[in-house]
Every structure is written in C-alpha cells, then in structure tokens.
Amino acid sequence: MQKETLMSVVPHRLSPLRKPSPEVFHGSRPRSVPSNDGTLIQHARVGLLVTIALMAVTGCGNHDGPGSQQGQSPKVKIAQPLSQEVTEWDEYTGRIEAVNSVDVRARVSGYLEKVNFKAGDKVHKGDLLFLVDPKPFTAQLNFAEAELERAKSRHELAKNDLARAERLFLAKAISEEEHDARSKGLRETVAAVQSAQANVYTARLNLDFTQVRSPIDGRIGRELITAGNLVNGGGGDATLLTFIVSTDPVYVYVDADERSALKYRRQAQKGGRGSLGDERTPVELAVADEVNFPHQGHLDYESPREDAATGTVTLRGVFANPDELLSPGFFARMRVRGSAPYPAILLPDRAIGTDQAQRFIWVVNQENQVEYRKVELGAHIGQSRVITEGLKPEEWAVIEGIQKLKPGAKVNPERISLTGRDGEK
C-alpha cells in the first residue's frame, strides 16, 4: 500500500503549482484544505527523503571500494634462476623391433602330427617345435637308398666289362666301336651312382624337415596350425606355423629430421668419429607407461640415405632387455644426446610469458618493482627452459602471478627456491 501511495504522489508533486481556487475562500474566512491532499503531500516528502538517503549510502559505498583495492600490492612468488650443468636431448617416437625375427613355415607337405611347445615359451636354437608325419618320407628314403645300391652294382658290372674289353681290344678280338661303348657305359654308371646319391640326400633332407626346429633363440608365438591339419611345404604357399622373435637386445628405429642428422654428424666429427655408429652415442628410452627415460642404450646405425618423401634419416638404437620388459612392436619414445654438457640458467615454463613472437619475464628489483625483460630461450630441460640472454643468475624473476603485472608496478613478493625438477622448497 505504501508503494502505491508514493507512486501516485510523485506525479502530483511534480505537477506545476496551481493557484488556489476562489472557491476556497468564502467571505473573509478561507475554506480549510481537504485533509486528503495534505496526507498525500506528507507522504511525498517522506518518499523523497528516503530516496536521497539511499543514494547517499550507495555513493559512499562505491567511493570507498576501489580506493581500498588500489592500496594493495599484488602478491607474487619470485625465485632466482636455477644454475646447473645441462645436456640437451632430442626426443623422437618410434617402435621397438626384434634383432632377429623368424616366420616358421613348413618345408615339406604332410599331416601335422605333433606340436611340441607352449604358446609364449622361451625357445632355443635347435628345439623341436612341430613334427610332420615322417612315414611317407621314410619310405622315400628307403627307395632312394635301394636305387643307389642298384646304381652301384651296375657300376661294378660296367667296370668289369670295360676291363675285359681292354684285354680283348689289345688282342684284336673286338672292334674299337665295342671298346668305346663299354668305356662310355662305365661313365654312364658313374653318373647314375651320383644321381642316386643325390636322391638319397634329398630324401634324407625331406625326412629331417618333418621335424620343424627353432632356427634362433627367442620367444615363440602361438601355434597357428594344430595337430591333424594338412600343411604345405616349400615355395610361396608354405604354411605359416608360428613366429619367433629374439628379446635381448632389442632395436628401436626412429626418423630424425635433416637438421638433427647434420647436428649429430658434426658432433661425431668433432669427437674424432667417422659416423654415429663408430662410437656409442648415448640414447635413452621410455615406453608408454613411463615418464622418465630409465632404459639406457646407444646408437649403432644411421641410414646412409635420406627419405626424399619425408626429409628424414632413420636412426637405430640398441637397448639391453634382460627382463624382457621391452617387446617388439611396442610404441617407444627415444631421445638422443644433442649436445655435450654445458653450464646454463633455467626458469620454469610457467614463469615465461609470450608477447606475440617475443618471450619475456618479469624481474623484481630492490624496490619490489617489476621490470619487463625480453629473453632468448634455449633448449627444453624437463619442465624448464634454458635462458640464453636477458637474465642474470643473481636476479629475481616472478614465477607465479605474472598475469596481473605491468611495468613499474609494486608487488608483494614471496621468495622461493627452485629445485632441479622445477619444484619449490
């Protein structure tokens, strides 16, 4: 009810002042103003006073707020850069490969009689893996050996015939043609013996091939053909039985860009080495669930030709794998040493700002004022960057709170110390 009364009074209060009507005065005595109008005027005055009071209170609040905020200096954390000896590493992604990898295939055709291993077993060179039914090949060997004996007997007979022909020819008892026939017959039997011997050797090989043995040391996969199945041997249609991969050591192949390859070669030349493989260039490896690079190895191969399609050169690292944690085919991150150790100063990445193409930091002076400082960055070392220009080791740089600063601003600094792992202490 009070709101409605005030809203109705305001237009009345803002209306132009009117002269009293003549009817108000009657004779020498004026009429009294109706009590209704007096109440409205009184309510209007009360509403005006309330509005003025509210405006005054609001104005005072707005005036005091900014003043109190402007009087406070922003809090920041500052630290001196970390000075230490660093080594640059170039990181690449690649795949782990086995030093030796073999697809085991059947070399003779027949029915598979036996599987002599368990899937995933560690096998050694010469271990029996599969057995193809040997009975047909035993029969072939026996037949070849019998043919060899026949050829030998024919050879002995031809040899005796030639001896008799020699005596008869000297006695002019046989013609020269007959003598030549018996001489050539002996040579024919010699060839027959050699052919029979080759057939025996082939039959013995085929019998040996019924025993499929491991050609290398390594770990074997699952059997792709089970006992009782017919397998084909020899040629491009030979049945794949399983596979074996060596596990210790392992290779890691990566592709390095042209600039990096040139850098590694120049380092090798400075060190008196002809190529990367001439001396053990250090490399480190991490697999998918590892943050650091716990596996140590060395480069042993650099491709002599660049891939023109990608502009990269293939590098190969060798890593020991005695616990067989590294399996061929695993995704891996390998980093190659990109420089000799050198002294440097470092700042965490979060302390470095970007102004278009320029990198900068905030430096706090003795008066606790911040200075805008352009810097030149070097290599990434963990979570930090090498500062090559723009900062001295004894200066204090803002580590946290860089977003709320401007040149010359006063700050309330909290001094901290950086550790080698970009931590605080």
C-alpha positions in Angstrom: 0.0 0.0 0.0 2.8 2.4 0.8 4.5 1.8 -2.7 1.2 2.6 -4.4 0.7 5.8 -2.4 4.2 7.0 -3.2 3.9 6.3 -7.0 0.6 8.2 -7.0 2.1 11.1 -5.1 5.1 11.7 -7.3 3.2 12.9 -10.4 1.2 15.2 -8.1 4.4 16.5 -6.6 6.0 17.2 -10.0 2.8 18.9 -11.4 3.0 22.7 -11.8 2.0 24.9 -8.9 -1.6 25.9 -9.2 -3.3 29.0 -7.6 -6.0 28.2 -5.1 -9.4 28.2 -6.4 -11.6 31.2 -5.5 -13.9 28.7 -4.0 -11.5 28.1 -1.3 -12.2 31.4 0.3 -15.7 32.3 1.4 -16.2 35.8 2.6 -13.5 36.8 5.0 -12.8 33.4 6.0 -11.0 30.8 3.8 -12.1 27.3 3.5 -10.0 24.6 5.0 -8.0 22.4 2.5 -9.4 18.9 2.4 -7.4 16.5 4.7 -6.9 14.1 1.8 -4.5 16.4 -0.1 -2.4 17.1 3.0 -1.8 13.5 3.6 -0.5 13.0 0.0 1.9 15.9 0.3 3.3 14.5 3.5 3.9 11.0 2.0 5.7 12.6 -0.9 8.1 14.4 1.3 8.8 11.2 3.3 9.5 9.2 0.0 11.8 12.0 -1.3 13.9 11.9 1.9 14.2 8.0 1.8 15.4 8.2 -1.8 18.0 10.8 -1.0 19.3 8.7 1.9 19.6 5.6 -0.2 21.6 7.4 -2.9 23.9 8.8 -0.3 24.6 5.4 1.2 25.2 3.8 -2.3 27.5 6.6 -3.3 29.6 6.3 -0.2 30.0 2.5 -0.7 31.2 2.9 -4.3 33.6 5.5 -3.4 35.3 3.5 -0.6 35.7 0.1 -2.5 38.2 0.9 -5.3 40.2 3.0 -3.0 40.8 0.1 -0.7 41.7 -2.2 -3.5 44.1 0.2 -5.1 46.1 0.4 -1.9 47.1 -3.3 -2.0 50.1 -4.6 -4.0 49.7 -7.9 -5.8 51.2 -11.0 -4.2 53.7 -12.9 -6.4 56.3 -15.7 -5.9 59.8 -14.9 -7.0 62.9 -17.0 -7.3 66.5 -16.8 -8.7 67.1 -18.9 -11.8 68.4 -22.4 -11.4 72.1 -22.7 -12.3 73.3 -26.1 -13.3 75.1 -28.1 -15.9 72.7 -29.4 -18.6 72.7 -31.7 -21.6 70.4 -31.3 -24.5 68.4 -34.3 -25.6 66.3 -34.6 -28.8 63.2 -36.8 -28.4 61.6 -39.0 -31.1 58.9 -41.5 -31.3 59.3 -45.0 -32.8 58.7 -48.7 -32.5 60.7 -51.5 -30.8 61.9 -54.1 -33.2 63.5 -57.5 -32.6 67.1 -58.0 -33.6 66.1 -61.4 -35.1 62.5 -62.3 -36.2 61.6 -65.5 -38.0 58.3 -66.8 -39.5 58.4 -70.5 -39.0 56.9 -72.3 -42.1 56.6 -75.9 -43.1 59.3 -77.2 -45.5 57.6 -80.4 -46.6 53.9 -81.2 -47.1 52.1 -83.7 -44.9 49.8 -84.0 -41.9 50.9 -82.3 -38.7 51.5 -84.9 -36.1 52.6 -83.0 -33.1 53.0 -79.5 -31.6 56.0 -79.6 -29.2 55.8 -76.2 -27.3 53.5 -74.0 -25.4 52.5 -70.6 -26.7 54.8 -67.9 -25.5 57.6 -70.2 -24.4 61.2 -69.3 -24.4 62.9 -71.5 -27.0 66.5 -72.1 -28.1 68.1 -72.8 -31.4 67.5 -76.4 -32.4 64.5 -77.1 -30.2 61.8 -79.3 -31.8 58.6 -77.3 -32.4 56.5 -79.3 -34.8 56.5 -82.8 -36.2 55.1 -83.6 -39.6 54.1 -87.3 -40.3 57.5 -88.8 -41.2 56.3 -92.2 -42.6 56.0 -91.2 -46.3 59.4 -89.6 -46.2 61.0 -92.6 -44.5 59.6 -94.7 -47.4 61.1 -92.3 -50.0 64.5 -92.5 -48.3 64.4 -96.3 -48.3 63.5 -96.3 -52.0 66.3 -93.8 -52.8 68.8 -95.9 -50.9 67.8 -99.0 -52.8 68.2 -97.2 -56.1 71.7 -96.2 -55.0 72.6 -99.8 -54.4 71.3 -100.7 -57.8 73.3 -98.0 -59.4 76.4 -99.1 -57.6 76.1 -102.7 -58.7 75.6 -101.6 -62.3 78.7 -99.5 -62.0 80.7 -102.5 -60.8 79.4 -104.6 -63.7 80.3 -101.9 -66.2 83.7 -101.6 -64.6 84.4 -105.3 -65.1 83.1 -105.2 -68.7 85.5 -102.4 -69.5 88.4 -104.4 -68.0 87.6 -107.4 -70.2 87.1 -105.2 -73.2 90.6 -103.7 -72.7 92.2 -107.2 -72.8 90.2 -108.2 -75.9 90.9 -104.9 -77.7 94.6 -105.4 -77.2 94.3 -108.9 -78.6 92.4 -107.5 -81.6 89.4 -109.7 -80.6 86.8 -106.8 -80.5 86.4 -103.8 -82.6 87.2 -100.3 -81.5 83.5 -99.4 -81.5 82.7 -102.1 -79.0 85.6 -100.9 -76.8 84.2 -97.4 -76.9 80.7 -98.5 -76.0 81.9 -100.3 -72.9 84.1 -97.3 -71.9 81.2 -94.9 -72.2 78.9 -97.4 -70.4 81.2 -97.2 -67.3 81.0 -93.4 -67.3 77.2 -93.6 -67.5 77.1 -95.8 -64.5 79.3 -93.4 -62.6 76.7 -90.6 -63.3 73.9 -92.9 -62.3 75.6 -93.6 -58.9 76.0 -89.9 -58.3 72.3 -89.2 -59.2 71.2 -91.9 -56.8 73.4 -90.5 -54.1 71.7 -87.1 -54.6 68.3 -88.7 -54.4 69.2 -90.3 -51.1 70.4 -86.9 -49.8 67.2 -85.2 -50.9 65.1 -87.9 -49.3 67.1 -87.7 -46.1 66.6 -83.9 -46.0 62.9 -84.2 -46.5 62.8 -86.6 -43.6 64.7 -84.2 -41.5 62.4 -81.4 -42.5 59.5 -83.3 -40.9 61.0 -82.1 -37.6 60.5 -78.4 -37.6 63.1 -76.9 -35.2 63.8 -73.4 -33.9 66.3 -71.5 -36.0 67.1 -68.9 -33.3 67.0 -68.2 -29.6 63.9 -66.2 -28.6 60.3 -66.3 -27.6 57.8 -68.1 -29.7 54.2 -67.1 -30.5 51.1 -69.3 -30.5 50.7 -72.2 -32.9 48.8 -71.1 -36.0 48.1 -74.7 -37.1 47.1 -77.5 -34.7 47.9 -81.2 -34.9 46.0 -83.2 -37.5 45.9 -80.5 -40.2 47.5 -80.8 -43.6 50.4 -78.4 -44.2 52.0 -77.4 -47.4 55.8 -77.1 -47.7 58.2 -75.2 -49.9 57.6 -72.3 -52.2 55.5 -69.2 -51.6 52.5 -71.3 -50.4 54.3 -72.8 -47.5 52.1 -72.9 -44.4 53.0 -70.5 -41.7 53.2 -72.4 -38.4 54.2 -69.7 -35.9 56.8 -67.0 -35.4 59.8 -66.4 -33.1 61.4 -63.1 -32.0 64.6 -62.5 -30.2 64.2 -60.5 -27.0 67.6 -59.4 -25.8 68.8 -57.0 -27.0 66.2 -55.0 -29.0 66.3 -52.3 -31.6 64.4 -49.0 -31.7 64.0 -47.3 -35.0 63.2 -43.5 -35.2 63.2 -40.9 -38.0 65.3 -37.8 -37.4 64.9 -34.6 -39.4 67.7 -33.4 -41.7 68.9 -30.6 -39.3 69.2 -33.1 -36.4 71.0 -35.6 -38.5 73.5 -33.0 -39.6 74.0 -31.9 -35.9 74.7 -35.5 -34.9 77.2 -35.9 -37.7 79.0 -32.7 -36.8 79.3 -33.8 -33.2 80.7 -37.1 -34.4 83.3 -35.2 -36.5 84.3 -33.0 -33.6 84.7 -36.1 -31.4 87.0 -37.7 -34.0 84.4 -40.3 -35.1 83.6 -41.0 -38.7 79.9 -41.7 -38.1 77.4 -42.1 -35.3 78.0 -45.9 -35.2 81.8 -45.6 -34.7 81.3 -44.8 -31.0 78.4 -45.3 -28.6 76.3 -42.2 -28.9 74.1 -42.3 -25.8 70.4 -42.7 -26.2 67.6 -43.2 -23.6 64.2 -45.0 -23.9 60.8 -44.8 -22.3 57.7 -46.9 -23.1 54.1 -45.9 -22.9 53.7 -46.0 -19.0 57.0 -44.4 -18.2 57.5 -40.7 -17.6 61.3 -40.6 -17.3 63.7 -42.4 -19.6 65.0 -45.4 -17.5 66.5 -47.5 -20.3 70.0 -46.7 -21.4 71.4 -47.7 -24.8 73.4 -46.4 -27.8 73.1 -45.7 -31.5 74.6 -48.3 -33.7 73.2 -47.4 -37.2 72.4 -44.4 -39.3 70.8 -44.7 -42.7 73.2 -43.6 -45.4 70.3 -42.2 -47.4 67.6 -39.7 -46.6 64.0 -40.5 -47.4 63.2 -37.8 -50.0 59.4 -38.1 -49.4 59.6 -37.3 -45.6 63.0 -35.5 -45.4 64.1 -37.8 -42.6 67.0 -40.1 -41.8 66.5 -43.4 -40.0 68.4 -43.9 -36.7 68.6 -47.2 -34.7 69.2 -47.5 -31.0 70.2 -50.7 -29.3 69.0 -51.5 -25.7 69.6 -54.4 -23.4 66.4 -56.2 -22.4 67.3 -58.9 -19.8 63.9 -58.8 -18.1 62.1 -58.8 -21.4 60.0 -55.8 -20.5 60.5 -54.4 -24.0 58.6 -56.3 -26.6 58.9 -55.9 -30.4 56.1 -53.7 -31.7 55.8 -51.6 -28.6 55.5 -47.8 -29.0 58.5 -46.1 -27.6 60.0 -42.6 -27.0 63.7 -42.4 -27.6 65.9 -39.4 -27.0 69.3 -38.8 -28.5 72.0 -36.7 -26.8 72.1 -33.5 -28.8 75.0 -31.7 -27.1 77.8 -32.0 -24.7 77.2 -30.9 -21.1 77.4 -27.1 -20.6 76.5 -24.7 -17.7 73.2 -22.9 -18.0 70.5 -21.0 -16.1 66.9 -22.2 -16.2 63.4 -21.0 -15.4 60.2 -22.9 -15.2 57.9 -22.7 -18.3 55.2 -21.0 -16.2 57.4 -18.0 -15.5 57.8 -17.2 -19.2 55.2 -15.0 -21.0 54.5 -14.6 -24.7 54.1 -11.2 -26.3 53.3 -12.0 -30.0 56.6 -13.6 -31.2 58.6 -12.3 -28.3 59.2 -14.2 -25.0 59.5 -12.2 -21.8 59.8 -12.5 -18.0 59.1 -10.2 -15.0 62.2 -9.3 -12.9 61.7 -7.7 -9.4 64.2 -5.1 -8.4 65.3 -4.0 -4.9 62.3 -1.6 -4.6 59.9 -4.5 -5.2 59.0 -3.1 -8.6 58.7 -5.3 -11.6 60.6 -4.9 -14.9 59.6 -6.2 -18.3 62.5 -8.2 -19.6 62.8 -9.8 -23.1 64.7 -13.1 -23.0 66.1 -15.5 -25.5 65.2 -19.2 -24.9 67.3 -22.3 -25.4 66.6 -26.0 -25.0 63.8 -27.6 -23.0 65.2 -29.3 -20.0 62.3 -31.2 -18.2 59.7 -28.6 -17.3 62.2 -25.7 -17.5 63.7 -23.7 -20.3 67.3 -22.6 -20.7 67.6 -18.8 -20.7 70.4 -17.8 -23.0 70.0 -14.0 -22.9 68.1 -11.4 -20.7 68.6 -12.8 -17.2 71.5 -13.0 -14.7 71.9 -15.7 -12.1 71.6 -13.3 -9.2 68.3 -11.6 -10.3 64.9 -12.5 -9.0 62.2 -13.5 -11.5 58.5 -13.8 -11.0 57.5 -17.4 -11.0 53.8 -17.2 -10.1 51.4 -14.3 -10.7 52.7 -13.0 -14.0 49.2 -12.4 -15.4 48.4 -9.4 -13.1 51.6 -7.4 -13.6 52.5 -4.3 -15.5 55.9 -2.5 -15.9 56.8 -0.5 -12.8 54.1 -1.9 -10.6 54.8 -2.5 -6.9 54.5 -6.1 -5.8 54.4 -8.0 -2.5 57.0 -10.8 -3.3 57.4 -14.2 -1.6 60.8 -15.7 -2.2 61.1 -19.3 -3.0 63.9 -21.6 -4.3 63.8 -23.8 -7.4 64.9 -27.3 -7.5 66.4 -29.4 -10.3 62.9 -30.8 -11.1 61.2 -27.4 -11.2 59.9 -27.7 -7.7 59.9 -25.4 -4.8 61.4 -25.7 -1.4 
